[in-house]
């Protein structure tokens, strides 16, 4: 298996090279050159075994092929349960927050860290990661203490929750955190500029741990693959998903899983007030814009990188609405959904998962009836307790892994949103 840039400006590369480089030299994102059609996972198979079956074709002939069983066991050592929410509406919740940093990004970050740890490098590897909240914490936890790797986490100063900021700044050692005077889009721009800067590339062997990196995206297909086949066995129908969406990495993973043969029906991209993708799917015109700060801060993205991968998959024609649709949910509707579903189900949503729940509630009745539907719960609500607790009138239980973070000292460096400022600080 080989991989090529979405912009077709470079020759094909191996999986190991795509993971190490992060971003193609022409500024594009790596995508597979072929889509193998795979069989259903065995009944009762656990996530590591399902991950190995799904990802093995992408590592065929690569230096990582022999160690892939170890990598998948290391990355998928916590569950991703799909639990019923409303049997009358055939509605379920895919809980992706049972990992070390209580967010779905633990799966991809741990896979990428385990893979890169098994590859040779020409020196110390410098990982750059832009985060709007959850990515940086997952990457920091996954790479912390690994020899031969340095991590720089860039986050927008003042635009993440207090718990998220603690996750980003409590590490030290080989993980450094930078509070950028700007928005997430500025952080993401700095990372992309660094990859094309000759001086930085001469100083470091650079890689990215954002969802622009193929190593983040491929493992995120696994839980969609596993969930859709499990529900098909139970109900004999394709599963539709509502996915909280920002930079579109998690959503692209679901689309890719469907392309590989998973029984996945409709996919709804649930966005907050950052309307770039809903407007693009409606009009066919891409109009990136400055991101807007919302309650669901990890989704505050004005120019989603992975839209380039979706366009590459579907071709130049407009993405078909029967395959993919999007909704935009504002903060007030998010608050109301958190209150309403706590009262109705006793379910506590994080603001991102609440956006997905509200998007499902707005589906046309005919589409909503084509279940089963799965709401993707992307983060634990305790990461946003400052927002959630006043809305539900109770304390949100804190997972032990998050509680331990508050025992560690916090430290970060503030920088301007310029490549020069980043280069001076690295």
C-alpha positions in Angstrom: 0.0 0.0 0.0 1.2 3.5 -0.9 0.0 7.0 -0.2 -0.1 10.2 -2.3 -0.8 13.9 -1.7 -4.3 15.2 -2.2 -2.7 17.7 -4.5 -0.9 15.1 -6.6 2.3 17.1 -6.5 4.6 14.4 -5.1 5.5 10.8 -5.7 3.9 8.0 -3.7 5.3 7.2 -0.3 5.1 4.3 2.2 3.0 4.3 5.4 6.0 4.9 7.5 7.1 7.9 5.5 3.6 9.4 5.5 3.4 9.1 9.3 6.8 10.6 9.8 6.4 13.5 7.4 2.8 14.3 8.6 2.2 16.7 5.7 3.1 16.2 2.1 5.8 18.6 0.7 3.3 20.2 -1.6 1.1 21.2 1.3 -1.4 18.4 0.6 -2.6 15.6 2.9 -1.7 12.0 2.4 -4.5 9.6 1.2 -4.4 5.9 0.2 -3.8 5.0 -3.4 -6.3 2.2 -3.2 -9.3 1.1 -1.0 -9.2 -2.6 -0.2 -12.6 -4.2 0.4 -12.6 -6.1 3.7 -14.8 -8.7 5.4 -16.8 -8.2 8.6 -14.8 -8.6 11.8 -15.4 -11.9 13.7 -18.2 -12.0 16.2 -17.1 -10.9 19.7 -13.8 -9.7 18.4 -12.2 -7.1 20.6 -11.0 -3.6 19.4 -7.2 -4.5 19.1 -8.1 -7.5 16.8 -10.5 -5.5 14.8 -8.0 -2.7 14.4 -5.4 -5.2 13.2 -7.7 -6.6 10.6 -8.8 -3.2 9.3 -5.3 -1.5 9.3 -3.2 -4.5 8.1 -3.7 -3.7 4.4 -2.5 -0.2 4.8 0.8 -1.5 6.4 1.3 -4.2 3.8 4.9 -4.2 2.7 5.8 -1.4 5.2 8.4 -1.4 7.9 5.5 -1.2 10.5 3.8 -4.4 9.2 5.6 -6.8 11.6 4.9 -4.6 14.6 1.3 -3.7 13.8 -0.1 -6.3 16.2 1.9 -4.7 19.1 0.9 -1.2 18.0 -2.8 -2.0 17.9 -2.7 -3.7 21.3 -1.0 -0.6 22.7 -3.3 1.9 21.1 -6.7 0.1 21.7 -6.4 -0.9 25.3 -9.6 0.8 26.4 -13.2 0.3 25.2 -15.4 2.3 22.8 -18.9 1.0 23.9 -22.0 1.7 21.9 -24.9 2.0 24.4 -28.6 2.4 23.9 -30.1 5.9 24.6 -33.7 5.7 23.2 -35.1 2.4 22.1 -38.2 3.9 20.6 -36.1 6.1 18.3 -33.4 3.4 17.7 -30.9 5.8 19.0 -27.5 4.9 20.5 -24.4 6.6 21.9 -20.8 5.7 20.9 -18.7 6.6 23.9 -15.2 7.6 22.8 -14.1 9.1 26.1 -12.8 6.2 28.1 -9.1 6.8 27.2 -6.4 8.5 29.2 -7.4 12.0 28.4 -11.2 11.4 28.1 -11.6 12.3 24.4 -11.8 10.3 21.2 -8.4 11.6 20.1 -6.7 9.2 22.5 -7.2 6.4 19.9 -5.3 8.2 17.1 -2.7 9.8 19.3 -1.7 6.6 21.0 -1.6 4.7 17.6 0.6 7.4 16.1 2.9 7.5 19.1 3.3 3.8 19.2 4.0 3.7 15.4 6.6 6.5 15.4 8.3 4.9 18.4 9.0 1.9 16.3 10.5 3.8 13.3 14.1 5.0 12.9 14.7 8.8 12.7 17.6 10.9 11.6 17.7 12.7 14.9 15.3 13.8 17.6 11.8 13.9 16.1 9.9 17.2 16.6 6.2 16.8 16.8 4.1 19.9 16.1 0.5 19.9 17.1 -2.1 22.6 16.9 -5.1 22.1 19.2 -8.4 23.7 20.0 -8.6 21.8 23.2 -8.6 18.0 23.1 -5.9 17.0 20.5 -3.0 18.5 22.4 -3.9 16.7 25.6 -4.2 13.4 23.9 -0.9 13.9 22.0 0.9 15.1 25.0 -0.2 12.0 27.0 0.7 9.6 24.2 4.2 11.0 23.6 5.1 12.0 27.1 8.4 10.4 28.2 9.1 8.7 24.9 12.8 8.9 24.1 13.9 10.6 21.0 10.8 12.7 20.6 10.0 16.3 21.4 6.4 17.7 21.3 5.3 21.3 20.8 1.6 21.9 21.6 0.1 25.1 20.2 -3.2 26.3 21.6 -5.1 29.6 21.4 -4.6 31.5 24.6 -7.9 31.9 26.6 -10.0 29.9 24.2 -9.9 26.4 25.8 -11.6 25.2 29.0 -9.7 25.3 32.3 -9.5 21.5 32.4 -8.4 21.3 28.8 -5.6 23.9 29.5 -4.4 21.9 32.4 -4.2 18.8 30.1 -2.1 20.9 27.7 0.3 22.4 30.2 1.0 19.9 32.9 3.6 17.7 31.3 7.1 19.2 31.0 10.0 17.0 30.0 9.8 16.3 26.3 6.4 18.1 26.0 6.3 21.9 25.8 3.1 24.0 25.5 2.7 27.3 23.7 -0.2 29.7 24.3 -0.6 31.4 21.0 -2.0 35.0 20.8 -4.7 34.1 18.3 -7.3 31.5 17.4 -7.0 27.8 16.5 -6.8 28.6 12.8 -3.6 30.6 13.6 -2.2 27.6 15.5 -3.0 25.3 12.6 -1.5 27.8 10.1 1.8 28.0 12.1 2.1 24.2 12.0 1.5 24.1 8.2 4.0 26.9 7.6 6.6 25.2 9.7 6.4 22.1 7.5 7.2 24.1 4.4 9.9 26.3 6.0 13.4 25.3 4.8 15.2 26.5 7.9 13.0 24.7 10.3 13.1 21.5 8.2 16.9 21.8 8.3 16.9 22.1 12.1 14.4 19.4 12.9 12.9 16.2 11.6 9.3 17.5 11.7 6.1 15.6 12.0 2.5 16.5 13.0 0.1 14.8 15.3 -2.9 16.7 14.1 -5.5 14.9 12.1 -3.7 16.1 9.0 -1.4 13.1 9.9 -2.5 9.9 8.4 -1.5 8.1 11.6 -4.3 9.9 13.5 -6.9 9.3 10.9 -6.5 5.6 10.1 -7.1 4.2 13.6 -10.2 6.4 14.0 -11.9 4.3 11.4 -11.7 1.3 13.8 -14.6 2.2 16.1 -16.9 3.1 13.2 -16.0 -0.2 11.6 -16.7 -2.2 14.8 -19.9 -0.3 15.7 -21.5 -0.5 12.3 -21.0 -4.2 11.9 -22.2 -4.9 15.5 -25.4 -3.1 14.9 -25.9 -4.7 11.5 -25.7 -8.1 13.1 -28.3 -7.0 15.7 -30.7 -5.2 13.3 -29.8 -6.2 9.8 -29.5 -2.5 8.7 -26.8 0.0 7.9 -25.9 2.4 10.8 -26.0 6.2 10.5 -23.9 8.5 12.6 -24.0 12.0 13.9 -20.5 13.3 14.5 -19.4 16.4 16.3 -17.2 18.1 13.7 -14.5 20.7 13.6 -11.3 19.9 11.6 -13.2 16.9 10.1 -10.7 14.2 11.1 -13.2 12.1 13.0 -15.8 12.5 10.3 -13.4 11.7 7.5 -12.5 8.5 9.3 -16.1 7.5 9.3 -16.4 8.3 5.6 -13.3 6.2 4.9 -14.7 3.3 6.9 -17.8 3.4 4.7 -15.6 3.5 1.6 -13.8 0.3 2.8 -17.1 -1.5 3.1 -18.5 -0.8 6.5 -22.4 -0.9 6.6 -22.7 2.8 7.3 -25.7 4.8 6.0 -26.0 8.5 6.3 -23.4 10.6 8.0 -24.3 14.0 9.6 -21.6 16.5 10.4 -22.7 18.4 13.5 -21.0 21.8 13.6 -21.3 24.7 16.0 -21.6 28.3 14.8 -18.5 27.8 12.6 -20.5 27.3 9.4 -17.8 26.7 6.8 -18.7 23.1 6.1 -22.5 23.4 6.2 -22.3 26.3 3.9 -20.0 24.5 1.5 -22.2 21.4 1.3 -25.2 23.7 0.7 -23.7 25.9 -2.0 -20.7 24.0 -3.3 -18.5 27.1 -2.7 -15.7 26.9 -0.1 -15.5 30.1 1.9 -13.0 29.7 4.8 -13.4 32.3 7.4 -12.0 33.3 10.8 -13.2 30.9 13.5 -15.8 31.9 16.1 -15.4 31.1 19.8 -18.2 28.8 21.1 -19.0 26.5 24.0 -17.8 23.6 22.0 -14.3 25.0 21.6 -12.6 21.9 20.1 -14.8 22.4 17.1 -14.0 26.1 16.6 -12.4 25.7 13.1 -12.9 28.2 10.3 -10.9 26.3 7.6 -11.1 22.5 8.3 -8.0 20.7 6.9 -9.6 17.4 6.3 -12.2 18.8 3.9 -9.4 18.5 1.4 -9.4 14.7 1.9 -13.2 14.5 1.5 -13.1 16.5 -1.7 -10.3 14.2 -3.0 -12.4 11.2 -2.2 -15.6 12.4 -3.9 -13.8 14.1 -6.8 -14.4 17.6 -8.2 -18.2 17.2 -8.2 -20.1 18.5 -5.2 -20.2 16.0 -2.3 -23.6 14.2 -2.6 -26.1 15.2 0.1 -27.4 11.6 0.3 -24.0 10.5 1.5 -23.1 13.4 3.8 -25.0 16.4 5.3 -24.1 19.0 7.9 -25.9 21.2 10.4 -24.8 24.2 12.4 -25.9 24.5 16.0 -25.5 27.7 18.0 -24.6 28.0 21.7 -28.1 28.5 23.0 -29.4 25.4 21.3 -26.4 23.5 22.8 -27.2 24.7 26.3 -30.9 23.7 25.9 -29.9 20.2 24.6 -27.6 19.6 27.6 -30.5 20.5 29.9 -33.2 18.6 28.0 -31.3 15.3 27.6 -30.2 15.3 31.2 -33.8 15.7 32.3 -35.1 13.2 29.8 -32.4 10.5 29.9 -30.1 11.4 32.8 -27.4 11.7 30.1 -24.7 14.3 30.6 -23.3 15.7 27.4 -20.1 17.6 26.9 -20.9 20.7 24.7 -19.5 18.9 21.6 -21.7 15.8 22.0 -24.6 18.0 22.7 -24.2 19.6 19.3 -24.5 16.1 17.8 -27.6 15.4 19.9 -29.2 18.6 18.8 -28.4 17.9 15.1 -30.1 14.5 15.4 -33.1 16.1 17.0 -33.4 18.4 13.9 -33.3 15.5 11.3 -36.3 15.3 9.0 -38.6 12.6 10.4 -38.2 10.3 7.4 -34.5 10.3 7.7 -34.5 9.9 11.5 -36.7 6.8 11.0 -34.0 5.1 9.0 -32.1 3.9 12.1 -30.2 2.7 13.8 -28.7 6.1 14.6 -25.5 6.6 16.7 -24.6 9.9 18.4 -20.8 10.1 18.7 -19.9 11.3 22.3 -16.5 12.7 21.6 -15.4 13.8 25.1 -16.2 13.4 28.8 -18.4 16.2 30.2 -16.0 16.6 33.1 -13.6 18.3 30.7 -16.2 21.1 30.4 -17.6 21.1 33.9 -17.5 25.0 34.0 -20.1 24.9 31.2 -22.1 21.8 32.0 -22.6 21.9 35.8 -24.5 25.2 35.9 -26.9 23.8 33.2 -27.7 20.5 34.9 -27.5 21.8 38.5 -25.2 19.0 39.7 -21.5 18.1 39.9 -20.1 16.1 37.0 -18.0 13.2 38.3 -14.3 13.5 37.4 -12.6 10.5 35.9 -9.5 9.5 37.8 -7.2 10.1 34.9 -8.3 13.8 34.7 -8.2 14.3 38.4 -4.5 13.3 38.5 -3.6 16.1 36.1 -4.5 18.7 38.7 -1.7 17.3 40.9 0.9 18.3 38.3 2.4 21.8 38.0 1.3 23.8 35.0 3.6 25.8 32.7 3.6 27.2 29.2 5.2 29.8 27.0 3.1 32.6 25.4 4.0 33.5 21.7 2.7 35.7 19.0 0.9 34.0 16.1 4.0 34.2 13.7 6.3 31.6 12.3 9.3 33.7 13.6 8.0 33.6 17.1 7.5 29.8 17.0 10.9 29.2 15.4 12.6 31.2 18.2 10.8 29.2 20.9 11.6 25.7 19.5 
